[in-house]
Amino acid sequence: MMTNEKSVSGSGHDHEAINPDTLFELEHYETHKSTIAVLMGQHMLRHLLRLYHKFEGDLLMPIILGEIAHHNIRAFYYQEDGCLKTRSDIPTGEDRLKLQESTNAFSISEATGIPRETVRRKVDKRLIVAG
């Protein structure tokens, strides 16, 4: 269970008395998880509908783009022990480029479960042609 270490604002409100390195307070999450689930579901549905329209009904394309983007930035945020880095530990400038890894259709296929040839074809058709 996550604990409160200090009050961020000093106003005394429970929701403000959290450790700044903590993403959320487990007790508050447990109390409100049904509401959170409904709101997240609503957000996800709206997001999927926007993607559906933006990519002309092709929902595989944003999945492939998302996996490529995630692959490109994950080294900035993850430490060797699998924990997330704090914002101050994330490299900037040219140091960021040193961490970027290349990827290919096989890796994206393995990560998403989308057949390699489908990934290759969609990347060729949409990404390379579009620039």
PyRosetta script that sets phi, psi and omega in degrees:
from pyrosetta import init, pose_from_sequence

init()
pose = pose_from_sequence("MMTNEKSVSGSGHDHEAINPDTLFELEHYETHKSTIAVLMGQHMLRHLLRLYHKFEGDLLMPIILGEIAHHNIRAFYYQEDGCLKTRSDIPTGEDRLKLQESTNAFSISEATGIPRETVRRKVDKRLIVAG")
pose.set_psi(1, 140.0)
pose.set_omega(1, -179.9)
pose.set_phi(2, -81.1)
pose.set_psi(2, 144.2)
pose.set_omega(2, -176.8)
pose.set_phi(3, -115.8)
pose.set_psi(3, 157.6)
pose.set_omega(3, 174.9)
pose.set_phi(4, -82.9)
pose.set_psi(4, 131.5)
pose.set_omega(4, 177.3)
pose.set_phi(5, -107.3)
pose.set_psi(5, -35.7)
pose.set_omega(5, 179.1)
pose.set_phi(6, -160.6)
pose.set_psi(6, 158.7)
pose.set_omega(6, 177.0)
pose.set_phi(7, -83.4)
pose.set_psi(7, 125.5)
pose.set_omega(7, -178.4)
pose.set_phi(8, -69.2)
pose.set_psi(8, -43.5)
pose.set_omega(8, -174.8)
pose.set_phi(9, -104.7)
pose.set_psi(9, -17.2)
pose.set_omega(9, -178.2)
pose.set_phi(10, 79.5)
pose.set_psi(10, 6.2)
pose.set_omega(10, -177.4)
pose.set_phi(11, -81.8)
pose.set_psi(11, -13.3)
pose.set_omega(11, 178.0)
pose.set_phi(12, 90.0)
pose.set_psi(12, -2.3)
pose.set_omega(12, 177.4)
pose.set_phi(13, -73.1)
pose.set_psi(13, 136.7)
pose.set_omega(13, -178.0)
pose.set_phi(14, -56.9)
pose.set_psi(14, -40.7)
pose.set_omega(14, -176.5)
pose.set_phi(15, -69.8)
pose.set_psi(15, -14.1)
pose.set_omega(15, 179.4)
pose.set_phi(16, -98.0)
pose.set_psi(16, -9.7)
pose.set_omega(16, -177.0)
pose.set_phi(17, -94.8)
pose.set_psi(17, 65.2)
pose.set_omega(17, -179.0)
pose.set_phi(18, -125.0)
pose.set_psi(18, 157.4)
pose.set_omega(18, 173.6)
pose.set_phi(19, -67.5)
pose.set_psi(19, 127.6)
pose.set_omega(19, -177.6)
pose.set_phi(20, -62.8)
pose.set_psi(20, -19.0)
pose.set_omega(20, 177.8)
pose.set_phi(21, -86.8)
pose.set_psi(21, -5.6)
pose.set_omega(21, -178.6)
pose.set_phi(22, -91.8)
pose.set_psi(22, 131.8)
pose.set_omega(22, -179.3)
pose.set_phi(23, -74.9)
pose.set_psi(23, -35.5)
pose.set_omega(23, 179.1)
pose.set_phi(24, -158.8)
pose.set_psi(24, 164.6)
pose.set_omega(24, 179.1)
pose.set_phi(25, -98.6)
pose.set_psi(25, 119.8)
pose.set_omega(25, -174.2)
pose.set_phi(26, -56.7)
pose.set_psi(26, -42.3)
pose.set_omega(26, -178.8)
pose.set_phi(27, -62.5)
pose.set_psi(27, -42.7)
pose.set_omega(27, 178.2)
pose.set_phi(28, -67.1)
pose.set_psi(28, -37.9)
pose.set_omega(28, 177.6)
pose.set_phi(29, -61.4)
pose.set_psi(29, -48.3)
pose.set_omega(29, -179.0)
pose.set_phi(30, -58.6)
pose.set_psi(30, -38.3)
pose.set_omega(30, 179.9)
pose.set_phi(31, -66.8)
pose.set_psi(31, -34.7)
pose.set_omega(31, -171.8)
pose.set_phi(32, -116.0)
pose.set_psi(32, 16.0)
pose.set_omega(32, -172.4)
pose.set_phi(33, -64.7)
pose.set_psi(33, -31.1)
pose.set_omega(33, 177.3)
pose.set_phi(34, -65.8)
pose.set_psi(34, -44.8)
pose.set_omega(34, 177.5)
pose.set_phi(35, -63.1)
pose.set_psi(35, -42.9)
pose.set_omega(35, 178.4)
pose.set_phi(36, -60.5)
pose.set_psi(36, -43.1)
pose.set_omega(36, -179.9)
pose.set_phi(37, -61.8)
pose.set_psi(37, -42.6)
pose.set_omega(37, 179.1)
pose.set_phi(38, -64.9)
pose.set_psi(38, -45.4)
pose.set_omega(38, 179.8)
pose.set_phi(39, -65.1)
pose.set_psi(39, -40.6)
pose.set_omega(39, 177.7)
pose.set_phi(40, -65.6)
pose.set_psi(40, -39.8)
pose.set_omega(40, 177.1)
pose.set_phi(41, -62.2)
pose.set_psi(41, -43.7)
pose.set_omega(41, 177.8)
pose.set_phi(42, -61.8)
pose.set_psi(42, -45.2)
pose.set_omega(42, 178.4)
pose.set_phi(43, -60.8)
pose.set_psi(43, -45.6)
pose.set_omega(43, -177.5)
pose.set_phi(44, -64.0)
pose.set_psi(44, -42.2)
pose.set_omega(44, 178.4)
pose.set_phi(45, -61.4)
pose.set_psi(45, -47.2)
pose.set_omega(45, 178.6)
pose.set_phi(46, -62.0)
pose.set_psi(46, -41.1)
pose.set_omega(46, 179.5)
pose.set_phi(47, -63.6)
pose.set_psi(47, -45.6)
pose.set_omega(47, 178.5)
pose.set_phi(48, -62.0)
pose.set_psi(48, -39.1)
pose.set_omega(48, 177.5)
pose.set_phi(49, -64.0)
pose.set_psi(49, -40.3)
pose.set_omega(49, 176.7)
pose.set_phi(50, -63.8)
pose.set_psi(50, -42.4)
pose.set_omega(50, 178.1)
pose.set_phi(51, -63.5)
pose.set_psi(51, -42.3)
pose.set_omega(51, 179.4)
pose.set_phi(52, -56.1)
pose.set_psi(52, -46.6)
pose.set_omega(52, -179.3)
pose.set_phi(53, -72.5)
pose.set_psi(53, -41.2)
pose.set_omega(53, -178.6)
pose.set_phi(54, -63.2)
pose.set_psi(54, -38.5)
pose.set_omega(54, -177.1)
pose.set_phi(55, -103.0)
pose.set_psi(55, 24.4)
pose.set_omega(55, 174.0)
pose.set_phi(56, 50.9)
pose.set_psi(56, 43.9)
pose.set_omega(56, 176.5)
pose.set_phi(57, 86.0)
pose.set_psi(57, -4.1)
pose.set_omega(57, -177.6)
pose.set_phi(58, -93.4)
pose.set_psi(58, 91.1)
pose.set_omega(58, -178.2)
pose.set_phi(59, -78.6)
pose.set_psi(59, -11.8)
pose.set_omega(59, 175.4)
pose.set_phi(60, -70.4)
pose.set_psi(60, -33.8)
pose.set_omega(60, -177.1)
pose.set_phi(61, -61.6)
pose.set_psi(61, -47.6)
pose.set_omega(61, 177.8)
pose.set_phi(62, -66.8)
pose.set_psi(62, -26.8)
pose.set_omega(62, 175.2)
pose.set_phi(63, -66.2)
pose.set_psi(63, -45.8)
pose.set_omega(63, 179.1)
pose.set_phi(64, -63.7)
pose.set_psi(64, -46.8)
pose.set_omega(64, 177.9)
pose.set_phi(65, -59.7)
pose.set_psi(65, -42.5)
pose.set_omega(65, 179.4)
pose.set_phi(66, -63.5)
pose.set_psi(66, -40.5)
pose.set_omega(66, 178.9)
pose.set_phi(67, -67.1)
pose.set_psi(67, -40.2)
pose.set_omega(67, 176.9)
pose.set_phi(68, -62.6)
pose.set_psi(68, -45.6)
pose.set_omega(68, 179.4)
pose.set_phi(69, -62.0)
pose.set_psi(69, -45.0)
pose.set_omega(69, 179.4)
pose.set_phi(70, -61.4)
pose.set_psi(70, -42.8)
pose.set_omega(70, 178.5)
pose.set_phi(71, -60.0)
pose.set_psi(71, -39.5)
pose.set_omega(71, -177.8)
pose.set_phi(72, -70.5)
pose.set_psi(72, -29.2)
pose.set_omega(72, -175.3)
pose.set_phi(73, -106.7)
pose.set_psi(73, -11.4)
pose.set_omega(73, -172.3)
pose.set_phi(74, -61.5)
pose.set_psi(74, -33.6)
pose.set_omega(74, -179.5)
pose.set_phi(75, -65.0)
pose.set_psi(75, -23.9)
pose.set_omega(75, 178.4)
pose.set_phi(76, -70.7)
pose.set_psi(76, -28.5)
pose.set_omega(76, -169.4)
pose.set_phi(77, -107.9)
pose.set_psi(77, -19.2)
pose.set_omega(77, -175.8)
pose.set_phi(78, -106.0)
pose.set_psi(78, 135.9)
pose.set_omega(78, 173.8)
pose.set_phi(79, -90.5)
pose.set_psi(79, 171.6)
pose.set_omega(79, -177.9)
pose.set_phi(80, -60.6)
pose.set_psi(80, -29.3)
pose.set_omega(80, -179.4)
pose.set_phi(81, -83.1)
pose.set_psi(81, 3.9)
pose.set_omega(81, 176.9)
pose.set_phi(82, 88.8)
pose.set_psi(82, -4.0)
pose.set_omega(82, 179.0)
pose.set_phi(83, -80.8)
pose.set_psi(83, 155.6)
pose.set_omega(83, 174.7)
pose.set_phi(84, -76.2)
pose.set_psi(84, 141.2)
pose.set_omega(84, 175.4)
pose.set_phi(85, -77.9)
pose.set_psi(85, 153.3)
pose.set_omega(85, 172.7)
pose.set_phi(86, -78.2)
pose.set_psi(86, 160.1)
pose.set_omega(86, -176.5)
pose.set_phi(87, -54.0)
pose.set_psi(87, -38.4)
pose.set_omega(87, -177.8)
pose.set_phi(88, -69.2)
pose.set_psi(88, -18.2)
pose.set_omega(88, 179.9)
pose.set_phi(89, -91.0)
pose.set_psi(89, -5.9)
pose.set_omega(89, -177.8)
pose.set_phi(90, -78.4)
pose.set_psi(90, 127.3)
pose.set_omega(90, -178.1)
pose.set_phi(91, -65.3)
pose.set_psi(91, 154.7)
pose.set_omega(91, 178.7)
pose.set_phi(92, -127.0)
pose.set_psi(92, 169.7)
pose.set_omega(92, 175.9)
pose.set_phi(93, 58.7)
pose.set_psi(93, -139.5)
pose.set_omega(93, -177.0)
pose.set_phi(94, -66.8)
pose.set_psi(94, -24.1)
pose.set_omega(94, 178.0)
pose.set_phi(95, -61.9)
pose.set_psi(95, -30.0)
pose.set_omega(95, 178.1)
pose.set_phi(96, -65.0)
pose.set_psi(96, -41.0)
pose.set_omega(96, -178.0)
pose.set_phi(97, -64.0)
pose.set_psi(97, -31.6)
pose.set_omega(97, -180.0)
pose.set_phi(98, -64.6)
pose.set_psi(98, -26.7)
pose.set_omega(98, -177.9)
pose.set_phi(99, -87.5)
pose.set_psi(99, -15.4)
pose.set_omega(99, -176.9)
pose.set_phi(100, -69.4)
pose.set_psi(100, 133.1)
pose.set_omega(100, 179.6)
pose.set_phi(101, -108.1)
pose.set_psi(101, 149.2)
pose.set_omega(101, 175.8)
pose.set_phi(102, -77.6)
pose.set_psi(102, 163.0)
pose.set_omega(102, 177.1)
pose.set_phi(103, -141.7)
pose.set_psi(103, 171.2)
pose.set_omega(103, 179.7)
pose.set_phi(104, -148.2)
pose.set_psi(104, 174.8)
pose.set_omega(104, -176.9)
pose.set_phi(105, -60.3)
pose.set_psi(105, -37.0)
pose.set_omega(105, -179.9)
pose.set_phi(106, -62.3)
pose.set_psi(106, -46.6)
pose.set_omega(106, -179.4)
pose.set_phi(107, -62.6)
pose.set_psi(107, -41.9)
pose.set_omega(107, 179.0)
pose.set_phi(108, -66.7)
pose.set_psi(108, -38.9)
pose.set_omega(108, 177.4)
pose.set_phi(109, -62.0)
pose.set_psi(109, -45.8)
pose.set_omega(109, 179.4)
pose.set_phi(110, -62.2)
pose.set_psi(110, -40.4)
pose.set_omega(110, -177.4)
pose.set_phi(111, -72.2)
pose.set_psi(111, -31.5)
pose.set_omega(111, -173.9)
pose.set_phi(112, -104.8)
pose.set_psi(112, -22.3)
pose.set_omega(112, -173.9)
pose.set_phi(113, 83.2)
pose.set_psi(113, 3.0)
pose.set_omega(113, 176.3)
pose.set_phi(114, -82.0)
pose.set_psi(114, 133.1)
pose.set_omega(114, -179.0)
pose.set_phi(115, -52.7)
pose.set_psi(115, 140.7)
pose.set_omega(115, -176.9)
pose.set_phi(116, -54.4)
pose.set_psi(116, -43.5)
pose.set_omega(116, -178.2)
pose.set_phi(117, -65.8)
pose.set_psi(117, -35.0)
pose.set_omega(117, 176.2)
pose.set_phi(118, -65.4)
pose.set_psi(118, -44.2)
pose.set_omega(118, 177.5)
pose.set_phi(119, -59.4)
pose.set_psi(119, -49.1)
pose.set_omega(119, -178.3)
pose.set_phi(120, -59.2)
pose.set_psi(120, -46.4)
pose.set_omega(120, -177.9)
pose.set_phi(121, -63.2)
pose.set_psi(121, -43.6)
pose.set_omega(121, -178.9)
pose.set_phi(122, -69.1)
pose.set_psi(122, -38.5)
pose.set_omega(122, 176.9)
pose.set_phi(123, -63.7)
pose.set_psi(123, -45.8)
pose.set_omega(123, 178.1)
pose.set_phi(124, -60.0)
pose.set_psi(124, -48.1)
pose.set_omega(124, -174.2)
pose.set_phi(125, -69.0)
pose.set_psi(125, -47.9)
pose.set_omega(125, -170.8)
pose.set_phi(126, -96.4)
pose.set_psi(126, -42.5)
pose.set_omega(126, -172.3)
pose.set_phi(127, -85.6)
pose.set_psi(127, -47.7)
pose.set_omega(127, -177.1)
pose.set_phi(128, -69.9)
pose.set_psi(128, -44.2)
pose.set_omega(128, 179.2)
pose.set_phi(129, -65.0)
pose.set_psi(129, -41.5)
pose.set_omega(129, -178.3)
pose.set_phi(130, -73.9)
pose.set_psi(130, -18.7)
pose.set_omega(130, 179.5)
pose.set_phi(131, 91.7)
pose.dump_pdb("model.pdb")
